[in-house]
Amino acid sequence: MPKRLLPLICVSALLLVGCKSHGPKNEAPMAPDVVMVKKLKKPDHIHKKVADEAMTWLGTPYAYAKSEKGVGTDCSGMVLMVYLDVTGTKLPRNSAQQADFCKSLNREEVEIGDLVFFATGKDLSRVSHVGIMLDAESFIHASSSKGVVISKINTPYYTSRFIKFGRVASGNHAYNK
């Protein structure tokens, strides 16, 4: 094979590999405008503190069923500890129960510090991931591959897996199961 064809073959192979689709083909993505929050209301003192505390978790490695800042956490463990530390409210331990515990919100009602829920597992109708809203476009969460990070809610991955926004009730309501 002539040496001048080798670079062309390599580039062609890379382009073909880059065209591979990801995720299930039968998945019906949610319209991005259903998830997009145009503008968040100015947060109250507690919601601001929730967002500020969540930011202190950035970089914490992912660890399933853990909830220790700087050491290891999963998504629901981080949310549980942030709300416990800031408000004294004890949330359920897993994201699906946290979704049930919260008041559901329309996108117009979302504030900084509210929760956002996704179905990231095999069942795209069941909550399996949670994050905390930081602004109209971003939320903080514990990614199983990257640890605690900030992500954009309007990416195709998250818009296709969005379930709902939720608010933790104010006061000392606790989950007692």
C-alpha positions in Angstrom: 0.0 0.0 0.0 1.4 3.4 -0.9 2.5 5.5 2.1 0.4 8.5 1.0 -2.8 6.5 1.4 -2.2 5.6 5.0 -3.2 9.0 6.4 -6.3 9.0 4.3 -7.3 5.6 5.6 -6.7 6.6 9.2 -8.8 9.7 8.9 -11.6 7.8 7.2 -11.6 5.2 10.0 -11.7 7.8 12.7 -14.7 9.5 11.0 -16.6 6.2 10.8 -16.0 5.5 14.5 -17.2 9.0 15.4 -20.5 8.4 13.7 -21.6 5.6 16.1 -24.8 6.5 17.8 -25.2 6.3 21.6 -28.2 5.1 23.6 -31.3 3.3 22.7 -32.7 4.1 19.2 -36.4 3.8 20.3 -36.0 6.5 22.9 -38.3 9.5 22.4 -36.4 12.5 23.5 -38.2 15.2 25.4 -38.6 18.5 23.8 -35.8 20.8 25.2 -38.3 23.6 25.8 -40.1 21.4 28.4 -36.9 21.2 30.5 -35.4 24.7 29.8 -35.9 27.2 32.6 -36.0 30.6 31.1 -35.1 32.5 34.2 -35.0 31.5 37.8 -36.6 33.6 40.5 -34.2 35.2 42.9 -33.6 32.5 45.6 -34.6 33.0 49.2 -31.9 32.8 51.9 -32.3 29.0 52.4 -32.2 28.1 48.6 -29.0 30.3 48.2 -27.4 28.4 51.2 -28.4 25.1 49.6 -26.7 26.0 46.3 -23.6 27.4 48.1 -23.2 24.2 50.2 -23.7 22.0 47.2 -20.8 23.9 45.5 -18.5 22.8 48.4 -19.0 19.2 47.2 -17.4 19.8 43.8 -14.7 17.3 43.0 -15.9 14.7 45.5 -15.4 11.3 43.9 -18.3 9.1 43.1 -19.0 6.3 45.6 -22.2 4.3 45.5 -24.3 4.4 48.7 -21.8 6.9 50.3 -22.4 10.5 51.4 -19.2 12.0 52.7 -18.0 15.4 51.2 -14.5 15.1 49.8 -14.3 11.4 50.3 -17.1 9.8 48.2 -20.8 10.2 47.4 -23.6 9.2 45.0 -26.2 11.7 43.8 -28.8 11.1 46.4 -26.3 11.0 49.2 -25.0 14.4 48.3 -28.5 15.9 48.1 -29.4 14.3 51.4 -26.4 15.7 53.2 -26.7 19.2 51.7 -30.3 19.5 52.8 -29.6 18.0 56.2 -26.6 20.4 56.8 -28.4 23.5 55.6 -32.0 23.0 56.6 -32.0 20.2 59.1 -34.4 18.3 56.8 -33.8 14.6 56.5 -34.6 13.4 52.9 -35.0 9.8 51.9 -31.8 8.1 50.9 -32.5 7.3 47.2 -33.4 9.6 44.3 -36.8 8.0 43.5 -38.0 8.4 47.1 -36.5 12.0 47.1 -38.7 12.7 44.0 -41.8 11.4 45.9 -40.9 13.5 49.0 -40.6 16.7 47.0 -43.4 19.0 45.8 -43.4 18.9 42.0 -42.7 22.2 40.2 -43.5 23.6 36.8 -40.4 25.1 35.1 -41.7 28.6 35.8 -41.6 27.9 39.6 -38.0 26.6 39.8 -35.5 28.4 42.0 -31.8 28.0 42.7 -31.5 25.1 45.2 -34.5 23.2 43.9 -34.0 19.6 42.8 -34.0 18.1 39.3 -34.8 14.4 38.7 -33.8 12.2 35.8 -34.3 8.6 34.7 -30.7 7.5 33.8 -31.2 3.8 34.3 -32.8 1.1 32.0 -36.3 2.2 32.9 -36.8 5.7 31.4 -39.9 6.2 33.4 -38.3 5.7 36.9 -36.3 8.3 38.7 -32.7 7.2 39.2 -30.7 10.4 39.4 -31.0 13.8 41.2 -29.2 17.1 41.1 -29.5 20.6 42.6 -30.3 23.5 40.3 -27.6 26.3 40.4 -29.1 28.6 37.7 -31.4 28.4 34.7 -29.0 26.1 32.8 -26.8 24.3 35.3 -27.2 21.8 38.1 -24.7 20.1 40.4 -24.8 16.3 40.8 -22.7 13.2 41.5 -21.8 11.6 38.1 -21.0 7.9 38.4 -18.0 8.5 36.1 -16.8 12.0 37.1 -17.9 12.5 40.7 -19.5 15.7 41.8 -19.7 18.0 38.8 -21.8 20.8 37.2 -23.7 19.9 34.1 -26.0 21.7 31.7 -29.6 20.6 31.8 -30.3 21.3 28.1 -27.9 18.7 26.7 -29.6 15.9 24.7 -28.7 13.3 27.3 -30.4 15.2 30.2 -33.4 16.5 28.2 -34.2 13.0 27.0 -34.0 11.6 30.6 -35.7 14.5 32.5 -38.5 13.5 34.8 -39.4 16.6 37.0 -38.3 19.5 39.1 -39.0 19.3 42.8 -38.9 21.4 46.0 -38.1 20.2 49.5 -40.8 21.4 51.8 -39.7 24.1 54.2 -39.7 23.5 57.9 -38.4 20.5 59.7 -40.4 17.9 57.8 -38.4 14.7 57.8 -38.5 11.4 56.0 -38.9 8.8 58.8 -38.8 5.4 57.0 
